[in-house]
């Protein structure tokens, strides 16, 4: 590995991560990773691993990672939605130009119900925002 190793490593898992302190002090350049905490992004909880006491530096690094992770996940959510818009456009093109009657029969009900559900949610949320902007909610 070139350059300096970071002082902390975070192994991502559902709803958070395991936090490790990284050590690379010996002559053989062996990397030691000491688990120091378990992090839950959903509730903001930081649990020290075992009987370890977290230093102020540990807590600051973990909180910074948590903030960065929340921002990364939010950006991914929006990117996924824009990809869904692309997929819907591709699906419309496929249905219009390539789909056979049998293929359309297989997917039409599921697509219509899904799109109806999505439309209902979007219209309700849009109406709520409009009413709130007008001070009516």
N, CA, C and O of each residue as an XYZ file, in Angstrom:
548
protein
N       0.839     -1.180      0.000
C       0.000      0.000      0.000
C       0.880      1.238      0.000
O       1.855      1.322      0.746
N       0.538      2.156     -0.811
C       1.316      3.386     -0.870
C       0.749      4.407      0.105
O      -0.459      4.472      0.329
N       1.637      5.194      0.673
C       1.197      6.290      1.532
C       0.793      5.855      2.916
O       0.941      4.696      3.304
N       0.284      6.813      3.643
C      -0.146      6.602      5.020
C      -1.514      5.922      5.062
O      -2.392      6.201      4.246
N      -1.666      5.045      6.011
C      -2.974      4.441      6.232
C      -3.828      5.392      7.057
O      -3.303      6.154      7.868
N      -5.131      5.354      6.857
C      -5.997      6.192      7.688
C      -6.011      5.637      9.115
O      -5.752      4.451      9.321
N      -6.307      6.478     10.088
C      -6.314      6.005     11.477
C      -7.517      5.109     11.806
O      -7.489      4.353     12.777
N      -8.571      5.202     10.988
C      -9.769      4.422     11.254
C     -10.240      3.749      9.973
O     -10.030      4.250      8.868
N     -10.883      2.601     10.152
C     -11.508      1.883      9.042
C     -12.922      1.540      9.478
O     -13.153      1.174     10.631
N     -13.873      1.661      8.549
C     -15.267      1.372      8.853
C     -15.757      0.276      7.914
O     -15.797      0.460      6.698
N     -16.132     -0.872      8.495
C     -16.691     -1.974      7.715
C     -18.201     -1.792      7.695
O     -18.881     -1.984      8.703
N     -18.702     -1.421      6.543
C     -20.118     -1.109      6.386
C     -20.954     -2.378      6.532
O     -20.576     -3.454      6.069
N     -22.087     -2.219      7.182
C     -23.077     -3.291      7.322
C     -24.447     -2.639      7.246
O     -24.559     -1.414      7.200
N     -25.487     -3.461      7.234
C     -26.838     -2.896      7.228
C     -27.005     -1.955      8.405
O     -26.695     -2.311      9.542
N     -27.486     -0.772      8.138
C     -27.798      0.237      9.157
C     -26.604      0.782      9.919
O     -26.788      1.388     10.974
N     -25.387      0.591      9.424
C     -24.254      1.155     10.143
C     -22.928      0.554      9.744
O     -22.668      0.306      8.567
N     -22.080      0.319     10.758
C     -20.741     -0.195     10.478
C     -20.090     -0.678     11.760
O     -20.558     -0.412     12.868
N     -18.996     -1.395     11.571
C     -18.074     -1.699     12.654
C     -16.917     -0.727     12.490
O     -16.393     -0.576     11.387
N     -16.511     -0.072     13.557
C     -15.402      0.882     13.506
C     -14.140      0.194     14.031
O     -14.158     -0.476     15.063
N     -13.050      0.379     13.293
C     -11.758     -0.191     13.668
C     -10.721      0.910     13.775
O     -10.744      1.869     13.003
N      -9.819      0.778     14.724
C      -8.639      1.628     14.795
C      -7.551      0.875     14.030
O      -7.351     -0.319     14.252
N      -6.850      1.565     13.134
C      -5.843      0.942     12.282
C      -4.454      1.199     12.853
O      -4.106      2.327     13.205
N      -3.670      0.127     12.937
C      -2.285      0.220     13.413
C      -1.380     -0.417     12.356
O      -1.663     -1.519     11.887
N      -0.307      0.259     11.983
C       0.665     -0.289     11.035
C       2.059      0.094     11.507
O       2.813      0.734     10.775
N       2.396     -0.292     12.712
C       3.623      0.203     13.328
C       4.818     -0.720     13.203
O       5.953     -0.261     13.335
N       4.608     -2.002     12.954
C       5.782     -2.878     12.972
C       6.563     -2.822     11.667
O       6.087     -2.310     10.653
N       7.786     -3.366     11.721
C       8.696     -3.291     10.574
C       8.193     -4.055      9.360
O       8.526     -3.697      8.231
N       7.401     -5.093      9.565
C       6.897     -5.896      8.450
C       5.702     -5.229      7.755
O       5.138     -5.774      6.808
N       5.343     -4.081      8.227
C       4.208     -3.314      7.672
C       2.912     -4.115      7.741
O       2.032     -3.974      6.892
N       2.812     -4.958      8.766
C       1.557     -5.673      8.988
C       0.522     -4.673      9.470
O       0.815     -3.760     10.242
N      -0.672     -4.868      9.001
C      -1.761     -3.973      9.398
C      -2.576     -4.670     10.476
O      -3.038     -5.796     10.292
N      -2.741     -4.004     11.577
C      -3.587     -4.501     12.657
C      -4.813     -3.600     12.724
O      -4.711     -2.373     12.708
N      -5.968     -4.241     12.798
C      -7.208     -3.475     12.937
C      -7.898     -3.933     14.207
O      -8.256     -5.102     14.349
N      -8.079     -3.008     15.116
C      -8.697     -3.276     16.411
C     -10.128     -2.738     16.385
O     -10.339     -1.531     16.260
N     -11.106     -3.631     16.503
C     -12.489     -3.159     16.511
C     -12.728     -2.360     17.781
O     -12.445     -2.817     18.889
N     -13.255     -1.157     17.593
C     -13.479     -0.283     18.750
C     -14.955      0.015     19.004
O     -15.330      0.379     20.119
N     -15.799     -0.137     17.972
C     -17.201      0.229     18.184
C     -18.099     -0.394     17.126
O     -17.651     -0.822     16.062
N     -19.380     -0.427     17.460
C     -20.443     -0.792     16.528
C     -21.302      0.453     16.369
O     -21.684      1.088     17.352
N     -21.599      0.792     15.123
C     -22.321      2.029     14.818
C     -23.679      1.693     14.212
O     -23.781      0.832     13.339
N     -24.722      2.379     14.680
C     -26.047      2.246     14.098
C     -26.437      3.612     13.523
O     -26.653      4.571     14.264
N     -26.522      3.682     12.213
C     -26.848      4.950     11.534
C     -28.287      5.372     11.828
O     -28.555      6.557     12.026
N     -29.208      4.417     11.858
C     -30.627      4.756     12.021
C     -30.919      5.507     13.310
O     -31.654      6.494     13.313
N     -30.330      5.025     14.417
C     -30.645      5.684     15.685
C     -29.480      6.510     16.236
O     -29.585      7.090     17.316
N     -28.368      6.562     15.492
C     -27.228      7.370     15.903
C     -26.410      6.783     17.034
O     -25.573      7.467     17.622
N     -26.646      5.529     17.336
C     -25.984      4.895     18.475
C     -24.562      4.454     18.138
O     -24.295      3.911     17.066
N     -23.665      4.703     19.078
C     -22.267      4.256     18.994
C     -22.011      3.415     20.239
O     -22.012      3.926     21.359
N     -21.791      2.119     20.030
C     -21.538      1.221     21.162
C     -20.068      0.813     21.145
O     -19.605      0.223     20.169
N     -19.330      1.116     22.209
C     -17.945      0.646     22.281
C     -17.916     -0.882     22.222
O     -18.798     -1.550     22.762
N     -16.900     -1.422     21.565
C     -16.755     -2.874     21.441
C     -16.095     -3.430     22.699
O     -15.041     -2.959     23.127
N     -16.733     -4.435     23.278
C     -16.177     -5.037     24.495
C     -16.137     -4.035     25.622
O     -17.074     -3.261     25.820
N     -14.997     -4.058     26.391
C     -14.892     -3.086     27.489
C     -14.057     -1.882     27.104
O     -13.521     -1.197     27.975
N     -13.939     -1.619     25.829
C     -13.145     -0.471     25.393
C     -13.834      0.837     25.758
O     -15.060      0.944     25.785
N     -13.003      1.812     26.033
C     -13.490      3.174     26.221
C     -13.063      3.964     24.990
O     -11.894      3.942     24.606
N     -13.994      4.647     24.384
C     -13.680      5.442     23.199
C     -13.075      6.773     23.619
O     -13.532      7.413     24.567
N     -12.040      7.175     22.894
C     -11.448      8.483     23.147
C     -12.294      9.557     22.463
O     -13.153      9.250     21.637
N     -12.045     10.801     22.811
C     -12.735     11.897     22.132
C     -12.425     11.871     20.643
O     -13.291     12.156     19.816
N     -11.175     11.525     20.303
C     -10.771     11.426     18.894
C     -11.552     10.319     18.180
O     -11.983     10.495     17.040
N     -11.733      9.179     18.854
C     -12.510      8.081     18.282
C     -13.937      8.529     17.992
O     -14.453      8.331     16.892
N     -14.557      9.128     18.987
C     -15.954      9.561     18.851
C     -16.089     10.606     17.741
O     -17.040     10.562     16.960
N     -15.148     11.539     17.668
C     -15.198     12.569     16.621
C     -15.069     11.937     15.239
O     -15.798     12.308     14.319
N     -14.149     10.986     15.085
C     -13.965     10.313     13.788
C     -15.202      9.509     13.416
O     -15.618      9.503     12.257
N     -15.784      8.838     14.385
C     -16.988      8.044     14.124
C     -18.150      8.942     13.738
O     -18.881      8.633     12.797
N     -18.333     10.045     14.445
C     -19.430     10.965     14.115
C     -19.242     11.586     12.729
O     -20.209     11.771     11.989
N     -17.996     11.905     12.385
C     -17.723     12.440     11.043
C     -18.060     11.393      9.985
O     -18.673     11.712      8.966
N     -17.659     10.137     10.227
C     -17.970      9.064      9.283
C     -19.480      8.895      9.162
O     -20.000      8.713      8.061
N     -20.189      8.954     10.298
C     -21.643      8.796     10.270
C     -22.303      9.883      9.422
O     -23.205      9.597      8.635
N     -21.857     11.119      9.582
C     -22.417     12.217      8.795
C     -22.136     12.010      7.304
O     -23.026     12.176      6.470
N     -20.902     11.650      6.980
C     -20.551     11.387      5.582
C     -21.375     10.235      5.019
O     -21.816     10.283      3.871
N     -21.580      9.199      5.831
C     -22.324      8.024      5.377
C     -23.782      8.367      5.111
O     -24.349      7.919      4.114
N     -24.395      9.154      5.985
C     -25.782      9.575      5.790
C     -25.908     10.362      4.484
O     -26.857     10.166      3.725
N     -24.949     11.250      4.229
C     -24.974     12.032      2.987
C     -24.791     11.131      1.763
O     -25.463     11.320      0.749
N     -23.894     10.162      1.854
C     -23.667      9.226      0.749
C     -24.922      8.421      0.458
O     -25.307      8.267     -0.701
N     -25.561      7.909      1.500
C     -26.771      7.109      1.303
C     -27.907      7.947      0.723
O     -28.669      7.462     -0.113
N     -28.025      9.193      1.157
C     -29.067     10.081      0.614
C     -28.828     10.349     -0.872
O     -29.765     10.345     -1.671
N     -27.570     10.580     -1.230
C     -27.242     10.814     -2.643
C     -27.533      9.564     -3.476
O     -28.020      9.666     -4.602
N     -27.241      8.400     -2.930
C     -27.535      7.149     -3.645
C     -29.030      6.964     -3.835
O     -29.471      6.502     -4.888
N     -29.819      7.322     -2.817
C     -31.273      7.208     -2.941
C     -31.783      8.036     -4.114
O     -32.575      7.552     -4.922
N     -31.335      9.270     -4.206
C     -31.778     10.143     -5.302
C     -31.305      9.593     -6.647
O     -32.060      9.597     -7.619
N     -30.067      9.123     -6.705
C     -29.552      8.537     -7.939
C     -30.390      7.322     -8.349
O     -30.688      7.140     -9.529
N     -30.766      6.498     -7.376
C     -31.614      5.336     -7.678
C     -32.960      5.768     -8.256
O     -33.479      5.121     -9.165
N     -33.521      6.842     -7.742
C     -34.810      7.317     -8.255
C     -34.665      7.804     -9.695
O     -35.514      7.511    -10.536
N     -33.601      8.541     -9.982
C     -33.386      8.980    -11.364
C     -33.163      7.788    -12.295
O     -33.572      7.824    -13.456
N     -32.525      6.749    -11.800
C     -32.388      5.521    -12.603
C     -33.746      4.889    -12.842
O     -33.999      4.346    -13.917
N     -34.629      4.957    -11.842
C     -35.978      4.421    -12.010
C     -36.735      5.176    -13.098
O     -37.481      4.575    -13.871
N     -36.545      6.482    -13.157
C     -37.166      7.273    -14.220
C     -36.665      6.780    -15.576
O     -37.451      6.619    -16.510
N     -35.359      6.542    -15.684
C     -34.803      6.011    -16.930
C     -35.407      4.655    -17.267
O     -35.744      4.399    -18.423
N     -35.545      3.795    -16.283
C     -36.109      2.465    -16.515
C     -37.565      2.573    -16.956
O     -37.998      1.837    -17.842
N     -38.323      3.479    -16.349
C     -39.706      3.673    -16.787
C     -39.766      4.133    -18.240
O     -40.606      3.669    -19.011
N     -38.877      5.041    -18.605
C     -38.831      5.487    -20.005
C     -38.462      4.340    -20.939
O     -39.056      4.197    -22.008
N     -37.500      3.534    -20.550
C     -37.101      2.384    -21.370
C     -38.232      1.357    -21.460
O     -38.429      0.723    -22.496
N     -38.967      1.205    -20.363
C     -40.091      0.273    -20.352
C     -41.184      0.753    -21.295
O     -41.772     -0.053    -22.017
N     -41.463      2.037    -21.299
C     -42.467      2.583    -22.217
C     -42.044      2.342    -23.666
O     -42.859      1.953    -24.503
N     -40.779      2.575    -23.948
C     -40.284      2.351    -25.313
C     -40.383      0.870    -25.685
O     -40.790      0.528    -26.796
N     -40.010      0.000    -24.754
C     -40.092     -1.440    -24.996
C     -41.541     -1.850    -25.265
O     -41.813     -2.593    -26.208
N     -42.473     -1.364    -24.433
C     -43.882     -1.729    -24.596
C     -44.431     -1.255    -25.935
O     -45.255     -1.926    -26.557
N     -43.963     -0.090    -26.369
C     -44.473      0.470    -27.618
C     -43.834     -0.167    -28.842
O     -44.497     -0.317    -29.868
N     -42.566     -0.543    -28.759
C     -41.857     -0.949    -29.977
C     -41.444     -2.414    -30.056
O     -41.288     -2.939    -31.158
N     -41.263     -3.088    -28.927
C     -40.683     -4.425    -28.983
C     -41.512     -5.525    -28.334
O     -41.394     -6.692    -28.708
N     -42.335     -5.172    -27.381
C     -43.027     -6.181    -26.586
C     -44.046     -6.952    -27.417
O     -44.755     -6.387    -28.249
N     -44.096     -8.257    -27.166
C     -45.131     -9.078    -27.796
C     -46.389     -8.999    -26.930
O     -46.347     -8.540    -25.789
N     -47.496     -9.453    -27.491
C     -48.740     -9.448    -26.721
C     -48.609    -10.326    -25.481
O     -49.119     -9.972    -24.419
N     -47.932    -11.463    -25.603
C     -47.753    -12.347    -24.449
C     -46.901    -11.680    -23.363
O     -47.200    -11.793    -22.174
N     -45.847    -10.990    -23.780
C     -45.002    -10.286    -22.805
C     -45.794     -9.190    -22.103
O     -45.701     -9.033    -20.886
N     -46.565     -8.442    -22.862
C     -47.381     -7.384    -22.260
C     -48.407     -7.969    -21.295
O     -48.674     -7.395    -20.239
N     -48.972     -9.100    -21.659
C     -49.951     -9.747    -20.779
C     -49.310    -10.136    -19.446
O     -49.955    -10.067    -18.400
N     -48.045    -10.544    -19.487
C     -47.331    -10.939    -18.267
C     -47.077     -9.766    -17.322
O     -47.126     -9.940    -16.104
N     -46.810     -8.587    -17.856
C     -46.351     -7.479    -17.018
C     -47.345     -6.343    -16.825
O     -47.166     -5.524    -15.923
N     -48.375     -6.273    -17.636
C     -49.248     -5.097    -17.629
C     -49.907     -4.846    -16.272
O     -49.843     -3.725    -15.769
N     -50.527     -5.840    -15.674
C     -51.221     -5.613    -14.401
C     -50.253     -5.168    -13.307
O     -50.544     -4.234    -12.560
N     -49.110     -5.833    -13.213
C     -48.130     -5.460    -12.185
C     -47.631     -4.031    -12.405
O     -47.511     -3.257    -11.455
N     -47.344     -3.687    -13.656
C     -46.882     -2.324    -13.953
C     -47.961     -1.294    -13.654
O     -47.681     -0.259    -13.048
N     -49.184     -1.566    -14.071
C     -50.264     -0.605    -13.836
C     -50.522     -0.390    -12.354
O     -50.706      0.747    -11.920
N     -50.539     -1.455    -11.576
C     -50.749     -1.297    -10.133
C     -49.600     -0.538     -9.483
O     -49.824      0.334     -8.644
N     -48.381     -0.864     -9.866
C     -47.212     -0.187     -9.314
C     -47.216      1.296     -9.674
O     -46.958      2.148     -8.822
N     -47.508      1.601    -10.934
C     -47.530      3.001    -11.361
C     -48.695      3.755    -10.724
O     -48.561      4.935    -10.400
N     -49.837      3.089    -10.540
C     -50.978      3.732     -9.870
C     -50.613      4.064     -8.426
O     -50.905      5.157     -7.942
N     -49.970      3.112     -7.738
C     -49.545      3.338     -6.362
C     -48.564      4.507     -6.290
O     -48.711      5.393     -5.449
N     -47.574      4.508     -7.165
C     -46.588      5.589     -7.198
C     -47.261      6.931     -7.486
O     -46.974      7.926     -6.820
N     -48.145      6.958     -8.467
C     -48.838      8.200     -8.821
C     -49.657      8.716     -7.640
O     -49.651      9.915     -7.361
N     -50.351      7.832     -6.952
C     -51.159      8.224     -5.793
C     -50.295      8.876     -4.719
O     -50.649      9.924     -4.179
N     -49.168      8.253     -4.416
C     -48.258      8.792     -3.407
C     -47.713     10.150     -3.847
O     -47.711     11.104     -3.068
N     -47.252     10.235     -5.091
C     -46.664     11.486     -5.587
C     -47.681     12.624     -5.602
O     -47.352     13.747     -5.219
N     -48.914     12.351     -6.038
C     -49.947     13.388     -6.082
C     -50.282     13.863     -4.669
O     -50.427     15.062     -4.433
N     -50.405     12.914     -3.722
C     -50.719     13.287     -2.338
C     -49.595     14.134     -1.737
O     -49.855     15.146     -1.086
N     -48.350     13.718     -1.957
C     -47.215     14.470     -1.418
C     -47.114     15.854     -2.060
O     -46.812     16.834     -1.379
N     -47.365     15.934     -3.356
C     -47.333     17.226     -4.051
C     -48.418     18.145     -3.497
O     -48.169     19.325     -3.252
N     -49.607     17.611     -3.301
C     -50.704     18.411     -2.749
C     -50.361     18.900     -1.343
O     -50.638     20.050     -1.000
N     -49.766     18.036     -0.537
C     -49.357     18.443      0.806
C     -48.343     19.591      0.754
O     -48.433     20.537      1.536
N     -47.377     19.505     -0.168
C     -46.370     20.574     -0.283
C     -47.024     21.879     -0.733
O     -46.700     22.942     -0.204
N     -47.933     21.814     -1.696
C     -48.596     23.014     -2.198
C     -49.412     23.657     -1.082
O     -49.357     24.873     -0.892
N     -50.165     22.852     -0.348
C     -50.965     23.388      0.753
C     -50.079     24.003      1.828
O     -50.413     25.049      2.384
N     -48.971     23.374      2.121
C     -48.044     23.895      3.128
C     -47.452     25.222      2.671
O     -47.341     26.158      3.463
N     -47.064     25.310      1.369
C     -46.511     26.557      0.839
C     -47.515     27.686      0.920
O     -47.136     28.838      1.131
N     -48.778     27.378      0.757
C     -49.845     28.385      0.799
C     -50.321     28.646      2.223
O     -51.216     29.463      2.442
N     -49.723     27.949      3.197
C     -50.102     28.134      4.586
C     -51.461     27.534      4.922
O     -52.123     27.984      5.857
N     -51.875     26.539      4.181
C     -53.188     25.940      4.379
C     -53.115     24.588      5.069
O     -54.141     23.931      5.244
N     -51.936     24.167      5.459
C     -51.835     22.845      6.097
C     -51.432     22.966      7.534
O     -51.298     21.957      8.225
